Amino acid sequence: MYKPKDLQERISHRLKISLGHLKKVITMVENQEYCIDVLHQLQAIQEGLKKTGNLVLENHLKTCASESIKKGESEKAIAEIMKILERKNL
């Protein structure tokens, strides 16, 4: 079983999996496969990208945001994160 070594490798691995799934869906559409099957695959891609985005956000909170807070720039860090979270909920 493949086990990524660090967060960046995990993120890269997840993105490559999503890319592979997307290529498969493109082929499915070109082959005019059953719409419900295409929709299931699209949902899987969306969920994978959502989980990848959460990993990137977690990394940002642990690194960039925490450094900004330590520098006394907490308002800026919080505003930046809130802006992303608000967009996620659309």
Secondary structure as GFF3:
##gff-version 3
##sequence-region A 1 90
A	DSSP	alpha_helix	7	30	.	.	.	ID=ss1
A	DSSP	alpha_helix	35	60	.	.	.	ID=ss2
A	DSSP	pi_helix	61	65	.	.	.	ID=ss3
A	DSSP	alpha_helix	66	70	.	.	.	ID=ss4
A	DSSP	alpha_helix	74	88	.	.	.	ID=ss5
###
